[in-house]
Structure formats: C-alpha cells, structure tokens
Amino acid sequence: MADHNKEEEEKKESLMEKISDKIQGHSSSSSSSSDDEDEKKSSIKPKVHRLFGREKPVHKVLGGGKQADVFLWRNKKVSAGVLVGATAMWVLFDVLEYHLLTLVCHGLILALAILFLWSNASTFINKSPPRIPEVIIPEEPVLKFASALRIEINHAFSILKEIASGRDLKKFLSVIAGLWVLSIIGSCCDFLTLVYIFTVLLCTVPVLYEKYEDKVDSFAEKAMAELKKQYAVLDDKVLSKIPRGPSKDKKRA
C-alpha cells in the first residue's frame, strides 16, 4: 500500500510539473509576441517629409567630405578652429577696423625681417640657415575652380533670364522677396559682417538641424502646408488676374 501511495504521489507531482511548464511556456510566448508587436509598432513611424524635399542625409546635402565634417562638427578641433578663426578675423577687421592690406604688409615685413636676420646670423652662431620652402601654385586646381565658378555664374544668368521672361510668377516673387530681404540685411551691416554671420550659421545650423531634424521637418511641413494655402488664395484673387508674358509654345508656333 505504501508503494502504491508513493506511485500516485509521484504521478500527481509529474502532472503538476507538466501543467506549470505549459503555463510558463504560454506566458513566455505571449510576452515574446507582445514584445514583437511593440517592436513592430515602434519601427512603424509616420513618414515625415524632409525639409526642401531632400532624400539624402544632411552630410551628403552639404557635399560630403571634409567640408561637411567641419560644418557638422565631426572633427571638433577643426570646426572650433574655423569658428574661432572667423571670429578673430571679424574682430580684427570690423571691430578694431584693421585693414587687410595693412595686415598683409605688416605680416610680410615681420616674416622677411626674421628670415633675413636668421640667414645672416647663422654664420656667426654656427647653425644652419632656415629652409625656405618653394611655393608654387599648381595649375590644375586653379583651372578646376575657375571652370566650376564659370558654370555656376552661367547657371545663375540663365535663371535670371528665365525669371525676367515673365513665365513663372511664383519664382519671380520669391526671388524679389529674397533680394529685398538681402537688401535690408545689407543696409544694416557691412559685407564682412555678412560673411561672418554666414560662417557662424554654417557652423551651427546644420549640426543643430541634424540633431533635431524630425521635429524641424514636422514643423516645416505644417508651415509649408499653411503657406501653400495662403498662396492659393492669393493666386486665385490677385495673381491669376495679372497678364503674363508669352509662353514657349506660342513662340514656337
């Protein structure tokens, strides 16, 4: 009888263990499935339209390479050096009103005097004279820069010609508004200050935009939708009634 009771107890214990294992397996599978669903939900995000319709990352938009690394602070020492150098130049020439030609002449005088004295004193102090490197400007980079500049200038002239033809009223108004804003900014500060402001913006805005691009793109999308609504109203009431220049089809006909 004792052996029989022991067998029944062992059967009950094994049955209870099987039931507990099934319950634990079911709970673990349900938890894993819920985790998978959460991961899927987190991976599926609403599509955000990027600023200006860009599809490439910010690094590629800035041209890639070393200049993009500088603007996005990939190398903090170089980026900080550019910003500090631009600030020093602006303080030197704009705040202290030190002229560029004067600075170049004073720098050349100092360098030539040091090298001249060093070359003559080396015979008396038994030291080798300074090694002055031979500076030669290569032809190929200059030609590439001139060719790229020529292409950009010709492209700008073609855009101005197209705008002046009167076919695209939207582009005409946007260019006029941009030039008007630039004229206001130019009347408030000089050219060197504008260059310095542009440099500071290049060293700060891209890296901040890359950090908060989702929020900025979402806000820009809403702003652009509102601007399109306002432009549609303006076009319907005012712009559509303005006579425009002859189109290309009429000229060809």
ZADO-1210 file (C-alpha; in nm, 4 decimals, padded with zeros to 6 digits):
<atoms>
<atom x="00.0000" y="00.0000" z="00.0000" code="MET" pos="1"/>
<atom x="00.2816" y="00.2376" z="00.0820" code="ALA" pos="2"/>
<atom x="00.4431" y="00.1734" z="-00.2587" code="ASP" pos="3"/>
<atom x="00.1091" y="00.2326" z="-00.4299" code="HIS" pos="4"/>
<atom x="00.0613" y="00.5634" z="-00.2461" code="ASN" pos="5"/>
<atom x="00.4147" y="00.6697" z="-00.3426" code="LYS" pos="6"/>
<atom x="00.3480" y="00.5980" z="-00.7130" code="GLU" pos="7"/>
<atom x="00.0258" y="00.8026" z="-00.7031" code="GLU" pos="8"/>
<atom x="00.2075" y="01.0942" z="-00.5369" code="GLU" pos="9"/>
<atom x="00.4848" y="01.0782" z="-00.7989" code="GLU" pos="10"/>
<atom x="00.2244" y="01.0781" z="-01.0787" code="LYS" pos="11"/>
<atom x="00.0493" y="01.3799" z="-00.9241" code="LYS" pos="12"/>
<atom x="00.3815" y="01.5670" z="-00.8880" code="GLU" pos="13"/>
<atom x="00.4790" y="01.4952" z="-01.2515" code="SER" pos="14"/>
<atom x="00.1342" y="01.6059" z="-01.3685" code="LEU" pos="15"/>
<atom x="00.1619" y="01.9309" z="-01.1716" code="MET" pos="16"/>
<atom x="00.5094" y="01.9933" z="-01.3145" code="GLU" pos="17"/>
<atom x="00.3795" y="01.9456" z="-01.6718" code="LYS" pos="18"/>
<atom x="00.0913" y="02.1865" z="-01.6077" code="ILE" pos="19"/>
<atom x="00.3247" y="02.4511" z="-01.4605" code="SER" pos="20"/>
<atom x="00.5653" y="02.4116" z="-01.7539" code="ASP" pos="21"/>
<atom x="00.2803" y="02.4633" z="-02.0013" code="LYS" pos="22"/>
<atom x="00.1618" y="02.7724" z="-01.8148" code="ILE" pos="23"/>
<atom x="00.5141" y="02.9202" z="-01.8089" code="GLN" pos="24"/>
<atom x="00.5668" y="02.8435" z="-02.1775" code="GLY" pos="25"/>
<atom x="00.2375" y="03.0071" z="-02.2674" code="HIS" pos="26"/>
<atom x="00.3190" y="03.3160" z="-02.0640" code="SER" pos="27"/>
<atom x="00.6672" y="03.3426" z="-02.2153" code="SER" pos="28"/>
<atom x="00.5319" y="03.3033" z="-02.5702" code="SER" pos="29"/>
<atom x="00.2628" y="03.5637" z="-02.5074" code="SER" pos="30"/>
<atom x="00.5195" y="03.8040" z="-02.3615" code="SER" pos="31"/>
<atom x="00.7542" y="03.7482" z="-02.6569" code="SER" pos="32"/>
<atom x="00.4694" y="03.8016" z="-02.9021" code="SER" pos="33"/>
<atom x="00.3721" y="04.1226" z="-02.7225" code="SER" pos="34"/>
<atom x="00.7358" y="04.2354" z="-02.7355" code="ASP" pos="35"/>
<atom x="00.7434" y="04.1648" z="-03.1101" code="ASP" pos="36"/>
<atom x="00.4257" y="04.3653" z="-03.1575" code="GLU" pos="37"/>
<atom x="00.5731" y="04.6547" z="-02.9587" code="ASP" pos="38"/>
<atom x="00.8896" y="04.6450" z="-03.1718" code="GLU" pos="39"/>
<atom x="00.6819" y="04.6450" z="-03.4898" code="LYS" pos="40"/>
<atom x="00.4758" y="04.9374" z="-03.3668" code="LYS" pos="41"/>
<atom x="00.7880" y="05.1308" z="-03.2699" code="SER" pos="42"/>
<atom x="00.9531" y="05.0539" z="-03.6043" code="SER" pos="43"/>
<atom x="00.6495" y="05.1763" z="-03.7985" code="ILE" pos="44"/>
<atom x="00.6673" y="05.5536" z="-03.7777" code="LYS" pos="45"/>
<atom x="00.4677" y="05.8076" z="-03.9693" code="PRO" pos="46"/>
<atom x="00.6557" y="05.9284" z="-04.2754" code="LYS" pos="47"/>
<atom x="00.7961" y="06.2752" z="-04.2296" code="VAL" pos="48"/>
<atom x="00.8551" y="06.4926" z="-04.5343" code="HIS" pos="49"/>
<atom x="01.2077" y="06.6262" z="-04.5144" code="ARG" pos="50"/>
<atom x="01.2877" y="06.9946" z="-04.5442" code="LEU" pos="51"/>
<atom x="01.3038" y="07.1193" z="-04.9067" code="PHE" pos="52"/>
<atom x="01.2108" y="06.7664" z="-05.0236" code="GLY" pos="53"/>
<atom x="01.5570" y="06.6251" z="-04.9520" code="ARG" pos="54"/>
<atom x="01.6098" y="06.2497" z="-04.9579" code="GLU" pos="55"/>
<atom x="01.9815" y="06.2367" z="-04.8758" code="LYS" pos="56"/>
<atom x="02.1247" y="06.2763" z="-04.5242" code="PRO" pos="57"/>
<atom x="02.2492" y="06.6171" z="-04.4139" code="VAL" pos="58"/>
<atom x="02.6128" y="06.5132" z="-04.4623" code="HIS" pos="59"/>
<atom x="02.5529" y="06.4327" z="-04.8305" code="LYS" pos="60"/>
<atom x="02.3485" y="06.7514" z="-04.8839" code="VAL" pos="61"/>
<atom x="02.6450" y="06.9588" z="-04.7620" code="LEU" pos="62"/>
<atom x="02.8652" y="06.7946" z="-05.0251" code="GLY" pos="63"/>
<atom x="03.0179" y="06.5215" z="-04.8111" code="GLY" pos="64"/>
<atom x="03.3888" y="06.5057" z="-04.7462" code="GLY" pos="65"/>
<atom x="03.5890" y="06.7310" z="-04.5193" code="LYS" pos="66"/>
<atom x="03.3765" y="07.0453" z="-04.5559" code="GLN" pos="67"/>
<atom x="03.0657" y="06.8574" z="-04.4408" code="ALA" pos="68"/>
<atom x="03.2641" y="06.7148" z="-04.1492" code="ASP" pos="69"/>
<atom x="03.3576" y="07.0697" z="-04.0486" code="VAL" pos="70"/>
<atom x="03.0003" y="07.2005" z="-04.0657" code="PHE" pos="71"/>
<atom x="02.8606" y="06.9007" z="-03.8732" code="LEU" pos="72"/>
<atom x="03.1398" y="06.9022" z="-03.6119" code="TRP" pos="73"/>
<atom x="03.2647" y="06.5533" z="-03.6939" code="ARG" pos="74"/>
<atom x="03.6124" y="06.6837" z="-03.6085" code="ASN" pos="75"/>
<atom x="03.5541" y="06.9208" z="-03.3197" code="LYS" pos="76"/>
<atom x="03.9054" y="07.0667" z="-03.3207" code="LYS" pos="77"/>
<atom x="03.8887" y="07.1726" z="-03.6868" code="VAL" pos="78"/>
<atom x="03.5329" y="07.3060" z="-03.6553" code="SER" pos="79"/>
<atom x="03.6219" y="07.5041" z="-03.3437" code="ALA" pos="80"/>
<atom x="03.9345" y="07.6358" z="-03.5184" code="GLY" pos="81"/>
<atom x="03.7279" y="07.7589" z="-03.8153" code="VAL" pos="82"/>
<atom x="03.4776" y="07.9308" z="-03.5872" code="LEU" pos="83"/>
<atom x="03.7482" y="08.0890" z="-03.3711" code="VAL" pos="84"/>
<atom x="03.9444" y="08.1992" z="-03.6788" code="GLY" pos="85"/>
<atom x="03.6376" y="08.3598" z="-03.8354" code="ALA" pos="86"/>
<atom x="03.5607" y="08.5372" z="-03.5083" code="THR" pos="87"/>
<atom x="03.9193" y="08.6642" z="-03.4804" code="ALA" pos="88"/>
<atom x="03.9137" y="08.7946" z="-03.8391" code="MET" pos="89"/>
<atom x="03.5826" y="08.9704" z="-03.7824" code="TRP" pos="90"/>
<atom x="03.7016" y="09.1321" z="-03.4579" code="VAL" pos="91"/>
<atom x="04.0306" y="09.2338" z="-03.6181" code="LEU" pos="92"/>
<atom x="03.8913" y="09.3866" z="-03.9369" code="PHE" pos="93"/>
<atom x="03.5439" y="09.5028" z="-03.8361" code="ASP" pos="94"/>
<atom x="03.5563" y="09.5818" z="-03.4649" code="VAL" pos="95"/>
<atom x="03.9171" y="09.7079" z="-03.4442" code="LEU" pos="96"/>
<atom x="03.8994" y="09.8403" z="-03.8049" code="GLU" pos="97"/>
<atom x="04.2338" y="09.6908" z="-03.9007" code="TYR" pos="98"/>
<atom x="04.2722" y="09.6918" z="-04.2824" code="HIS" pos="99"/>
<atom x="04.3536" y="09.3791" z="-04.4804" code="LEU" pos="100"/>
<atom x="04.6301" y="09.5359" z="-04.6888" code="LEU" pos="101"/>
<atom x="04.7953" y="09.6730" z="-04.3749" code="THR" pos="102"/>
<atom x="04.7816" y="09.3321" z="-04.2082" code="LEU" pos="103"/>
<atom x="04.9337" y="09.1586" z="-04.5114" code="VAL" pos="104"/>
<atom x="05.2136" y="09.4151" z="-04.5395" code="CYS" pos="105"/>
<atom x="05.2953" y="09.4005" z="-04.1669" code="HIS" pos="106"/>
<atom x="05.2963" y="09.0221" z="-04.1730" code="GLY" pos="107"/>
<atom x="05.5300" y="09.0129" z="-04.4736" code="LEU" pos="108"/>
<atom x="05.7621" y="09.2704" z="-04.3131" code="ILE" pos="109"/>
<atom x="05.7839" y="09.0651" z="-03.9942" code="LEU" pos="110"/>
<atom x="05.8417" y="08.7348" z="-04.1769" code="ALA" pos="111"/>
<atom x="06.1055" y="08.8787" z="-04.4137" code="LEU" pos="112"/>
<atom x="06.2893" y="09.0501" z="-04.1273" code="ALA" pos="113"/>
<atom x="06.3015" y="08.7297" z="-03.9198" code="ILE" pos="114"/>
<atom x="06.4229" y="08.5187" z="-04.2138" code="LEU" pos="115"/>
<atom x="06.6803" y="08.7810" z="-04.3206" code="PHE" pos="116"/>
<atom x="06.8273" y="08.8131" z="-03.9708" code="LEU" pos="117"/>
<atom x="06.8252" y="08.4385" z="-03.9205" code="TRP" pos="118"/>
<atom x="07.0057" y="08.3778" z="-04.2520" code="SER" pos="119"/>
<atom x="07.2802" y="08.6326" z="-04.1703" code="ASN" pos="120"/>
<atom x="07.3156" y="08.5328" z="-03.8048" code="ALA" pos="121"/>
<atom x="07.3532" y="08.1620" z="-03.8852" code="SER" pos="122"/>
<atom x="07.7148" y="08.2187" z="-03.9966" code="THR" pos="123"/>
<atom x="07.8069" y="08.3711" z="-03.6595" code="PHE" pos="124"/>
<atom x="07.6298" y="08.1211" z="-03.4328" code="ILE" pos="125"/>
<atom x="07.7375" y="07.8152" z="-03.6394" code="ASN" pos="126"/>
<atom x="07.3853" y="07.6992" z="-03.7186" code="LYS" pos="127"/>
<atom x="07.2243" y="07.6022" z="-04.0451" code="SER" pos="128"/>
<atom x="07.0297" y="07.8743" z="-04.2266" code="PRO" pos="129"/>
<atom x="06.6486" y="07.8468" z="-04.2405" code="PRO" pos="130"/>
<atom x="06.4989" y="07.6254" z="-04.5074" code="ARG" pos="131"/>
<atom x="06.2602" y="07.8452" z="-04.7033" code="ILE" pos="132"/>
<atom x="06.0091" y="07.6265" z="-04.8901" code="PRO" pos="133"/>
<atom x="05.9448" y="07.6901" z="-05.2566" code="GLU" pos="134"/>
<atom x="05.5812" y="07.7905" z="-05.3017" code="VAL" pos="135"/>
<atom x="05.4301" y="07.7063" z="-05.6418" code="ILE" pos="136"/>
<atom x="05.0578" y="07.7297" z="-05.7157" code="ILE" pos="137"/>
<atom x="04.9559" y="07.4242" z="-05.9228" code="PRO" pos="138"/>
<atom x="04.7673" y="07.4887" z="-06.2426" code="GLU" pos="139"/>
<atom x="04.5070" y="07.2108" z="-06.2278" code="GLU" pos="140"/>
<atom x="04.3202" y="07.3169" z="-05.9086" code="PRO" pos="141"/>
<atom x="04.3063" y="07.6778" z="-06.0278" code="VAL" pos="142"/>
<atom x="04.1593" y="07.5702" z="-06.3633" code="LEU" pos="143"/>
<atom x="03.9041" y="07.3451" z="-06.1909" code="LYS" pos="144"/>
<atom x="03.7969" y="07.6254" z="-05.9585" code="PHE" pos="145"/>
<atom x="03.7686" y="07.8721" z="-06.2492" code="ALA" pos="146"/>
<atom x="03.5669" y="07.6207" z="-06.4548" code="SER" pos="147"/>
<atom x="03.3288" y="07.5464" z="-06.1664" code="ALA" pos="148"/>
<atom x="03.2859" y="07.9182" z="-06.0984" code="LEU" pos="149"/>
<atom x="03.2141" y="07.9850" z="-06.4675" code="ARG" pos="150"/>
<atom x="02.9484" y="07.7106" z="-06.4748" code="ILE" pos="151"/>
<atom x="02.7757" y="07.8483" z="-06.1640" code="GLU" pos="152"/>
<atom x="02.7785" y="08.2057" z="-06.2984" code="ILE" pos="153"/>
<atom x="02.6318" y="08.0947" z="-06.6330" code="ASN" pos="154"/>
<atom x="02.3659" y="07.8942" z="-06.4491" code="HIS" pos="155"/>
<atom x="02.2756" y="08.1997" z="-06.2404" code="ALA" pos="156"/>
<atom x="02.2481" y="08.4135" z="-06.5560" code="PHE" pos="157"/>
<atom x="02.0176" y="08.1565" z="-06.7190" code="SER" pos="158"/>
<atom x="01.7947" y="08.1522" z="-06.4095" code="ILE" pos="159"/>
<atom x="01.7765" y="08.5338" z="-06.4085" code="LEU" pos="160"/>
<atom x="01.6869" y="08.5302" z="-06.7785" code="LYS" pos="161"/>
<atom x="01.4101" y="08.2783" z="-06.7194" code="GLU" pos="162"/>
<atom x="01.2714" y="08.4821" z="-06.4298" code="ILE" pos="163"/>
<atom x="01.2788" y="08.8046" z="-06.6298" code="ALA" pos="164"/>
<atom x="01.0855" y="08.6415" z="-06.9160" code="SER" pos="165"/>
<atom x="00.7680" y="08.6521" z="-06.7030" code="GLY" pos="166"/>
<atom x="00.6645" y="08.2886" z="-06.7392" code="ARG" pos="167"/>
<atom x="00.6947" y="08.1796" z="-06.3754" code="ASP" pos="168"/>
<atom x="00.5284" y="08.4333" z="-06.1455" code="LEU" pos="169"/>
<atom x="00.5872" y="08.2279" z="-05.8301" code="LYS" pos="170"/>
<atom x="00.9628" y="08.2111" z="-05.8874" code="LYS" pos="171"/>
<atom x="00.9707" y="08.5806" z="-05.9747" code="PHE" pos="172"/>
<atom x="00.8019" y="08.6797" z="-05.6486" code="LEU" pos="173"/>
<atom x="01.0240" y="08.4501" z="-05.4401" code="SER" pos="174"/>
<atom x="01.3415" y="08.5941" z="-05.5947" code="VAL" pos="175"/>
<atom x="01.2203" y="08.9512" z="-05.5479" code="ILE" pos="176"/>
<atom x="01.1355" y="08.8784" z="-05.1834" code="ALA" pos="177"/>
<atom x="01.4780" y="08.7194" z="-05.1266" code="GLY" pos="178"/>
<atom x="01.6628" y="09.0123" z="-05.2830" code="LEU" pos="179"/>
<atom x="01.4551" y="09.2564" z="-05.0815" code="TRP" pos="180"/>
<atom x="01.5422" y="09.0759" z="-04.7556" code="VAL" pos="181"/>
<atom x="01.9111" y="09.0745" z="-04.8545" code="LEU" pos="182"/>
<atom x="01.8984" y="09.4471" z="-04.9277" code="SER" pos="183"/>
<atom x="01.7545" y="09.5126" z="-04.5802" code="ILE" pos="184"/>
<atom x="02.0236" y="09.2963" z="-04.4190" code="ILE" pos="185"/>
<atom x="02.2935" y="09.4661" z="-04.6280" code="GLY" pos="186"/>
<atom x="02.1799" y="09.8095" z="-04.5156" code="SER" pos="187"/>
<atom x="02.2144" y="09.7050" z="-04.1506" code="CYS" pos="188"/>
<atom x="02.5701" y="09.5639" z="-04.1666" code="CYS" pos="189"/>
<atom x="02.8719" y="09.5573" z="-04.3972" code="ASP" pos="190"/>
<atom x="02.9952" y="09.2779" z="-04.6233" code="PHE" pos="191"/>
<atom x="03.2491" y="09.1375" z="-04.3756" code="LEU" pos="192"/>
<atom x="02.9834" y="09.1073" z="-04.1067" code="THR" pos="193"/>
<atom x="02.7582" y="08.9244" z="-04.3534" code="LEU" pos="194"/>
<atom x="03.0391" y="08.6799" z="-04.4335" code="VAL" pos="195"/>
<atom x="03.0993" y="08.6244" z="-04.0628" code="TYR" pos="196"/>
<atom x="02.7268" y="08.5694" z="-03.9940" code="ILE" pos="197"/>
<atom x="02.7112" y="08.3242" z="-04.2850" code="PHE" pos="198"/>
<atom x="03.0131" y="08.1348" z="-04.1478" code="THR" pos="199"/>
<atom x="02.8631" y="08.1163" z="-03.7982" code="VAL" pos="200"/>
<atom x="02.5335" y="07.9903" z="-03.9413" code="LEU" pos="201"/>
<atom x="02.7140" y="07.7218" z="-04.1410" code="LEU" pos="202"/>
<atom x="02.8948" y="07.6073" z="-03.8274" code="CYS" pos="203"/>
<atom x="02.5824" y="07.5972" z="-03.6077" code="THR" pos="204"/>
<atom x="02.2605" y="07.5474" z="-03.8051" code="VAL" pos="205"/>
<atom x="02.3470" y="07.2176" z="-03.9857" code="PRO" pos="206"/>
<atom x="02.4620" y="07.0394" z="-03.6696" code="VAL" pos="207"/>
<atom x="02.1546" y="07.1562" z="-03.4769" code="LEU" pos="208"/>
<atom x="01.9271" y="07.0565" z="-03.7643" code="TYR" pos="209"/>
<atom x="02.0870" y="06.7120" z="-03.7832" code="GLU" pos="210"/>
<atom x="02.0238" y="06.6666" z="-03.4105" code="LYS" pos="211"/>
<atom x="01.6585" y="06.7764" z="-03.4172" code="TYR" pos="212"/>
<atom x="01.5697" y="06.7085" z="-03.7819" code="GLU" pos="213"/>
<atom x="01.2498" y="06.5115" z="-03.7077" code="ASP" pos="214"/>
<atom x="01.0988" y="06.7959" z="-03.5066" code="LYS" pos="215"/>
<atom x="01.2142" y="07.0623" z="-03.7520" code="VAL" pos="216"/>
<atom x="01.0850" y="06.8707" z="-04.0560" code="ASP" pos="217"/>
<atom x="00.7482" y="06.8131" z="-03.8912" code="SER" pos="218"/>
<atom x="00.7116" y="07.1820" z="-03.8100" code="PHE" pos="219"/>
<atom x="00.8332" y="07.2834" z="-04.1586" code="ALA" pos="220"/>
<atom x="00.5798" y="07.0502" z="-04.3202" code="GLU" pos="221"/>
<atom x="00.2949" y="07.2197" z="-04.1346" code="LYS" pos="222"/>
<atom x="00.4321" y="07.5644" z="-04.2170" code="ALA" pos="223"/>
<atom x="00.4672" y="07.4801" z="-04.5873" code="MET" pos="224"/>
<atom x="00.1104" y="07.3468" z="-04.5995" code="ALA" pos="225"/>
<atom x="-00.0165" y="07.6720" z="-04.4499" code="GLU" pos="226"/>
<atom x="00.1925" y="07.8797" z="-04.6919" code="LEU" pos="227"/>
<atom x="00.0541" y="07.6821" z="-04.9865" code="LYS" pos="228"/>
<atom x="-00.2998" y="07.7542" z="-04.8691" code="LYS" pos="229"/>
<atom x="-00.2282" y="08.1250" z="-04.8404" code="GLN" pos="230"/>
<atom x="-00.0571" y="08.1302" z="-05.1804" code="TYR" pos="231"/>
<atom x="-00.3534" y="07.9505" z="-05.3396" code="ALA" pos="232"/>
<atom x="-00.5850" y="08.2190" z="-05.2025" code="VAL" pos="233"/>
<atom x="-00.3523" y="08.4962" z="-05.3246" code="LEU" pos="234"/>
<atom x="-00.3203" y="08.3334" z="-05.6665" code="ASP" pos="235"/>
<atom x="-00.6944" y="08.2964" z="-05.7021" code="ASP" pos="236"/>
<atom x="-00.7741" y="08.6550" z="-05.6034" code="LYS" pos="237"/>
<atom x="-00.4772" y="08.8558" z="-05.7350" code="VAL" pos="238"/>
<atom x="-00.2016" y="08.6739" z="-05.9242" code="LEU" pos="239"/>
<atom x="-00.4219" y="08.4904" z="-06.1738" code="SER" pos="240"/>
<atom x="-00.5570" y="08.8256" z="-06.2952" code="LYS" pos="241"/>
<atom x="-00.2098" y="08.9654" z="-06.3802" code="ILE" pos="242"/>
<atom x="-00.1232" y="08.9321" z="-06.7519" code="PRO" pos="243"/>
<atom x="00.1853" y="08.7202" z="-06.8164" code="ARG" pos="244"/>
<atom x="00.4483" y="08.7031" z="-07.0884" code="GLY" pos="245"/>
<atom x="00.4170" y="08.4781" z="-07.3934" code="PRO" pos="246"/>
<atom x="00.4797" y="08.1097" z="-07.3278" code="SER" pos="247"/>
<atom x="00.7311" y="07.8927" z="-07.5124" code="LYS" pos="248"/>
<atom x="00.4592" y="07.7066" z="-07.7052" code="ASP" pos="249"/>
<atom x="00.3237" y="08.0305" z="-07.8532" code="LYS" pos="250"/>
<atom x="00.6701" y="08.1432" z="-07.9594" code="LYS" pos="251"/>
<atom x="00.7423" y="07.8101" z="-08.1308" code="ARG" pos="252"/>
<atom x="00.4065" y="07.8211" z="-08.3085" code="ALA" pos="253"/>
</atoms>
